[in-house]
């Protein structure tokens, strides 16, 4: 039984929209996490991305043990494919990278760890084809955002 997102925040859980990143960082992980944060704080975009992720869930959501939330699969799956890391590095990042753990909703005192087999079983469902579909949804949302900004600038009368 997978959930899209855990609807109830736990004590000590971090609000993803409140996470701050070092704007001067040139590493790829903070840039990826900022993009995921934008998906999180834009409800329409988040809904469309989760519709794509619904395709990786087995036919019956109510059978079997609870798996990772779709948000965790999205974060880990994009991280693995974008950084081209193996599952051992992904496990290390999942358990030790502070900002990544915040993005997963874990607070500073959370002791939850991810086992390598759990990551392999869940993240192997997140294929490059799924990432491509999510990229299309995200690019379309970006085009809509640019159109809105451009229409604001076009509406301003220019005096000579």
N, C-alpha and C positions, 0 to 999 in steps of 0.2 A: 504494500500500500504506500505509494509515493505521494508526497504532497508537492504542490507547486512551490509554495512558500509556507513555512511554519507561521500560522496566523497569529500566534501569541508570542510576543517577545518574552524571553526569560530574564530573570534577575541577573544583571551584569552584562546582558547582551548589548552589543554596540549597534547604534542606528547607522545603517550604511550611508545614508545621505549626509551624515555629519562627519564622515571620515575626511581628513585633510591629507594632501600629498605634497611632497617637496616639489615645487614647480620647476626647480632647476635640475632635477634628476634627469639624467640622460639614459637611464636603464629602461629596458622594455617592460618590465613588470609594472611599475607605477603608471605608465601610459596605458597599459592594458586595463589595469584596475580603474583608472579614471573613466575609460570607455564603458566598462561594466557598471560603474556607478551611475553614469548617464542613463543607461538602460533601466537601472533600478528606480531612479527618481522620475522617470517619464512613464506614467501608468499605461498609456496606449501602446507605446513601444514595448514595454515589458510584457504586456498581454500578448502581443503578436509574436514576440520571441518565445514565450512559453507555449504558444500554439504550435510552433515548429518543434519544440522539445517534446511535446506530447507524442510525437511519432516514435520516440525511442522507448516509450513505456510499453511493456507487454499488454496484450489485449485486455486482460482483466486487472484493473487497478486494485481490486479488493482481495485478490488472492496473493498468498506469499507473505514474506516478512517485509517490514518496512525497509525501503531502500533510502538512498540519499535524496534530499529534496532536489527538485529540478534546478534551483538556484545554485546549489553546490556543484551539481553536474556541469552547469554552464560555466561556472568559475574555473573549476578544475580542467574541464575539457578545453576551454579556450586557452588556458595557461599552458597546458601540455602541447597543444598544436602550435601555438604562436611561438613558444620558446623552444620547441622541438626537444623537450626533455623526456627522459625515460621515467618509469614509475618510481624508481628509487629516489630520483631528484624531486619528483612531484611529492612524494611522501615527506621528504625533508622540508620542502617549502610549506606543505600543508601543516606540519606540526611545529615549525620554528619561525616562519616569516610573520612578523607581527602585523603588518598591514594586510597581508593576505588573510590572516586569521580574523582580523576585524571585518574584512569584506565578507567572510563567511558567517559573521554575526557573533563570533566568540569574543568575550570580554577578556580583560587582562588576567583574570584569575581562573579562567576556564581551563580545566585539565583534559578536555576531550581531545583524543588523538585519533588519527586516521591510520588504519592498518593497510599495508600494501595490497592485500588481497581484496579489500573493500574498494580501494581505488581502482584496481584492475577490473573488477567485475562491473563497476558502475561507469567508469570513464571510457571503457572500451565501446560503450554504446554511443558515445559522442564521436561520430566519424567526421572526416573532412567534408563530406557531403552535407551533413547537418550544419557544420560551421559555415559552409557556403550559403545555405538557405538563410541562416541568421545574418550573415553579411549583407545579403540582398535586402532583408527587412530593415537593417540598420542604415544602409545607404539610402534607401527610399525615405526613411525618417529624416536623415540628414538633408536630403534634397528639399523636403517639405520645410525644414527649419530655415534653410537658406532662402527659399521662396518667400517665407513670412518676413524675414529681415529685409530682403530686397524690396518687397512691396511697401514697407514702411519708408524706405529711402526714396522710392519712386513717387510717393504721395506728397512729398515736401515740394512746394513750389519754389522755383529758382527765379530770383529777381536779378535783372541785369542793370 
